[in-house]
Amino acid sequence: MSNGKTFKLDGKNIAFQDGDTVMDAALRAGEYIPHLCHNPEFTPHGSCRVCVVAVNGRHMSACTLPAAENMEVDNCSEVIMDQRRNLLQMLFVEGNHVCPGCEKSGACQLQAVAYYTRMLSPHYTHFFPRRTMDASHPDIAIDFNRCILCELCVRASREVDNKNIFSITGRGLNSYLVINSASGKLGDSELSASDKAVSVCPVGAILPKHVGYDQPIGERLYDNKPISVVGDVANANNRQDNGND
Amino acid sequence: MKNIESFITGLLTSAGDMPEHLLQHLCAIQQRYSYIPGNAVELLANSLNMPAVQIYGVIDFYTFLHREARGDFDILFSDSITDRMLGSQSLLDSLCKILGVEPGLPRADGRVTVDVTSCTGICDQGPAMLVNGMVVSALNEERITKIAELIETGTPLSDWPQSFFIVEDNIKRSDILLNDKIINGSAIDSLIKNDSDTLLTMIEQSGLRGRGGAGFKTAMKWRFCRDTDADEHYVVCNADEGEPGTFKDRVLLNSFADNVFEGMTLCAGIIGAKKGYLYLRGEYRYLLDALDKTLQKRRDANLLGNNICGQKDFDFDIEIHLGAGAYICGEESALIESLEGKRGIPRKRPPFPVTNGYRQQPTVVNNVETFAAAAKIAVFGADWYRSIGTSESAGTKLLSISGDCARPGIYEYPFGVSIKQVLEDCGAEDVQAAQVAGAAGSTVPPQEFDRNIAFEDVSTGGSFMVFNQQRDLLDMVQNFTHFFCHESCGFCTPCRVGGSLMKNLVDKVIVGHATRNDLKEMENIGLVMQQSSHCGLGVTAPKPVLDTLEKFPDIYTKRLANRGFEPAFDLDAALEESRQITGRDDPEAHIEYEPLLNAAEQDES
């Protein structure tokens, strides 16, 4: 299946197929490359940059980097881990992420990747942006404070749900997620709780209502095993949906 | 509002009703109504069959498009560092004061808005402003007073003194490109007499490299594009000259447009394109009418259109697309996104535009100067071009020179000219630094003035700004970091967030609150941005900080607070909201914050 082609990830041989990115091949081989905006079900995006790896001294995002034979990919050196931690700290100070009070705590990919890269503090000066919550929808709430602009909901709504409910507007640090409805409110949109867009959010921005703290802290996805072992939030949601978790 | 409906229906009929026409329609609506009204968005959403949020996403991305009405006179001061050095900020203050208007907000009667915008490319004749898209150059207090009067009396722009709108070419030194123009059609003749393979080889042997700054070999780009099998091929001329301090394309488009269009036609003949686009930055809208007329003349002369110069099946035409205030659209894949009517977010690469460009078809994107040079090479040959410049950098380069010098303007030099020579020619004295290649370029100190302008040494897309010893280079650094923050598209984390963190730290240095630790922090953020950003903007954005930290450390260290740690915020300012709420403003409601700058200076002495 791999036509015998391989590249090296931290010295380990990884088989790949034509058209694979480094991320595709690593995921298939069960190797973990930290990531947030990537989800193998969707077109790679390359915006969070957390999957940064080094190839011949050049830093690139693994999710958009085509795999090539004999490539030597550095996925876990101190330099790379430092850089990822810096990027995560940037994401933390950009929004308002209050882990202890967040319903997603313990099952949040941002938090889990931060633990994985041994992030101990946000380090940078907080921007404390004024953002809102939208609880107008009967089944789903959205807290813009926690959005990291990964555009997974945008892609899922467009590519899978065929609804185009989410979109990004603004520019630079003023970029933000918006809802496609006459009032701009989620309640006026066609979003439904079973939409793909609802289950792909890697953080606590898009949350189902009526199930607050259903799963006790201590028993959540990343509470006992690191993200490098249990994988993405969206994956876990898929497993739950299929009833085989 | 009925007339908006008919206006939009007219646009859709005359200019097209495909999604890629969106940005052009929005530019037209903005120009006509001074904003994009909500019902216009609805109409467009229905006609172009796209969600309204997507249209708002485009409006919010481009700084020249607005959801709220601007004034009848929409004034934008160019906020490039060279405009500032010529006094633009005090002129803006004067105008706001005379007109009684707050920067950025329309006056209550809707008459006028006064705001700033990134470099408008009039740096050699600044300070400059745009009034409803028209350039007013050489501003001074006298002009400002007159402008205020014209605004108060509601005088239409057509009745303003025409001398206000003069933009000189200002060519101070010319060489093979600017010495003369080719006879219209002569490059196309050369293509027809030889054949496309011969011409491509000629371009290859001339050693021509892209003039936007990156220096990719032109012939190689054209060959990749030609050899990609596809339904359509496109030629795109990048006239989104947004790098602060660059204005050479303004001159080429003003006086050498035929050469540029001829170069595009040549490229089309070689790669097999039927359609070409000139992506003209919104700031150069004032050149649009003349450019359209030139295109029409070329159609009339059978230099564009069907069966060009009588050659069967040589069909090619050029359309002009306007930008709307987004520096990032100078990046070729963002430019293509913008050409398709979308937000100018740079694409993932690979694939590159030569194989997957406009509408995913193979596309050549070249700089204005590159096309002009290619046309000349087709006429005069590879050896003629090759004989000038250096072995790595053939031919000449247009430099846009501004800042502290006696003779700012356009200088055409053979590649390999030393920075020292350039400074001497433009009459720069007592120079502290030359900023070569714009905000994204290098800060060159006097001990490096023997270095040369060439791809293999100091490479530049054309910007060359001079700073004398009296200038505080930190003002330049601040201007550039604010510029990059404003122009970041916001797609990737390091540029979007890192850029803002960097900006805030530079501001912290300026107000005298920074410590050595903050300088280390700036280096660290800069490295993250350089190494992990999605596109060239994020990679180059920290350069002004990193360059000056290395080469001009004094501009930072002399402003450091004499403490190991300083809070990132101003304690007293943080209390402002509480003061507002409690209605207090007595001394007890303030925290005295001694400026630490003096303390630091005393320590040093």
Interface residues (C-beta under 8 A of the other chain):
Chain A: P44 G46 S47 C48 R49 V50 V52 H59 S61 T64 P66 Q83 N86 L87 M90 L91 V93 E94 Y124 T125 F127 L149 N164 S167 I168 T169 G170 R171 G172 L173 N174 S175 V178 I179 N180
Chain B: P51 A52 V53 Q54 Y56 G57 D60 F61 T63 A326 R343 K348 P350 C485 H486 E487 S488 C489 G490 F491 C492 T493 P494 R496 V497 G498 G499 S500 L501 N504 N524 I525 V528 Q531 S532 S533 H534 A568 F569
